[in-house]
Amino acid sequence: MAKWEHTINGSFEQVLAMVDSAVMGGSVTAELEDGSNFYGKNSRCAVRVYERYSYMGGNRVSMSVTLFQEDGGPVHISAITAGGSQAMFFKLNTFGEEAFLDTLREALL
């Protein structure tokens, strides 16, 4: 498992579009598995789960991305990857998880 958290200024919709574009454009095997949107009086939250094939690990890796914005302030992003290991009892290879996370990091920094 790898995790990255970041705060970015901008429109919630624009940041969400940037996330989707970065992940889906970062790999021909990337897929949007599912997503949810939540709206409060002064807040917004979006959850997305992506998956792609990791050539390095020879398996599929998932990434959950959560965006949260309150009162038009900055957009908080939390991205967590999982599934990048072939070992049964411990993590043997997390290259695929880090590489998947890097597609998002590079697009938003």
C-alpha positions as CSV (number, residue, x, y, z in Angstrom):
1,M,0.0,0.0,0.0
2,A,1.2,3.5,-0.8
3,K,-0.5,6.7,0.2
4,W,-0.2,10.3,-1.0
5,E,-2.1,13.4,0.4
6,H,-2.1,16.8,-1.1
7,T,-4.0,20.1,-1.0
8,I,-4.5,22.1,-4.1
9,N,-6.3,25.4,-4.9
10,G,-8.8,25.4,-7.7
11,S,-12.3,24.5,-8.8
12,F,-13.5,21.2,-7.4
13,E,-14.7,20.1,-10.8
14,Q,-11.4,21.1,-12.5
15,V,-9.3,19.1,-9.9
16,L,-11.6,16.1,-10.3
17,A,-11.2,16.3,-14.1
18,M,-7.4,16.6,-13.7
19,V,-7.4,13.5,-11.5
20,D,-9.5,11.5,-13.9
21,S,-7.4,12.6,-16.9
22,A,-4.1,11.8,-15.2
23,V,-5.1,8.3,-14.1
24,M,-6.9,7.3,-17.3
25,G,-4.2,8.8,-19.5
26,G,-1.4,7.3,-17.6
27,S,-2.0,3.7,-18.7
28,V,-3.8,2.0,-21.5
29,T,-5.0,-0.6,-18.9
30,A,-6.4,2.0,-16.5
31,E,-10.2,1.7,-15.8
32,L,-12.5,3.7,-13.5
33,E,-14.1,0.9,-11.4
34,D,-16.7,3.1,-9.6
35,G,-17.2,6.4,-8.0
36,S,-19.5,8.4,-5.6
37,N,-20.2,12.1,-5.1
38,F,-21.5,13.7,-2.0
39,Y,-22.7,17.3,-1.6
40,G,-23.3,19.1,1.6
41,K,-24.5,22.7,2.2
42,N,-20.9,24.0,2.0
43,S,-18.9,21.0,1.1
44,R,-18.2,18.5,-1.6
45,C,-16.6,15.1,-1.7
46,A,-15.8,12.7,-4.5
47,V,-14.5,9.1,-4.2
48,R,-13.1,7.3,-7.2
49,V,-11.6,3.8,-7.5
50,Y,-9.3,3.1,-10.4
51,E,-7.6,-0.1,-11.4
52,R,-4.8,-0.9,-13.9
53,Y,-2.4,-3.7,-14.8
54,S,1.1,-3.5,-13.4
55,Y,3.7,-4.9,-15.8
56,M,6.3,-4.7,-13.0
57,G,4.3,-6.8,-10.6
58,G,2.4,-8.9,-13.1
59,N,-0.9,-8.2,-11.4
60,R,-3.6,-5.6,-11.1
61,V,-3.3,-2.5,-8.8
62,S,-6.1,-0.4,-7.5
63,M,-6.1,3.3,-6.4
64,S,-8.8,5.0,-4.3
65,V,-8.9,8.7,-4.6
66,T,-10.9,11.0,-2.3
67,L,-11.3,14.7,-2.9
68,F,-12.9,17.0,-0.3
69,Q,-13.6,20.7,-0.4
70,E,-15.4,22.9,2.2
71,D,-16.6,26.5,1.8
72,G,-14.9,26.9,-1.6
73,G,-11.5,26.5,0.0
74,P,-8.7,24.3,-1.2
75,V,-9.3,20.8,-2.5
76,H,-7.9,18.1,-0.2
77,I,-6.8,14.9,-2.0
78,S,-6.1,11.5,-0.5
79,A,-4.9,8.7,-2.8
80,I,-4.2,5.1,-1.6
81,T,-3.0,2.3,-3.8
82,A,-3.2,-1.5,-3.0
83,G,-2.8,-4.8,-4.6
84,G,0.7,-4.5,-6.0
85,S,2.3,-7.6,-4.3
86,Q,2.3,-11.2,-5.3
87,A,3.5,-12.5,-1.9
88,M,1.1,-14.4,0.3
89,F,2.0,-13.1,3.8
90,F,4.0,-9.9,3.2
91,K,4.6,-7.2,0.7
92,L,7.3,-8.4,-1.7
93,N,7.0,-5.8,-4.5
94,T,5.3,-2.4,-4.3
95,F,6.7,-0.9,-7.5
96,G,3.3,-1.1,-9.2
97,E,1.6,0.7,-6.4
98,E,4.1,3.6,-6.3
99,A,4.1,3.9,-10.1
100,F,0.3,4.1,-10.1
101,L,0.4,6.8,-7.5
102,D,3.1,8.7,-9.4
103,T,0.8,9.2,-12.3
104,L,-1.4,11.3,-10.0
105,R,1.4,13.0,-8.2
106,E,3.1,14.2,-11.4
107,A,-0.1,15.6,-12.8
108,L,-1.0,17.6,-9.6
109,L,2.3,19.0,-8.4
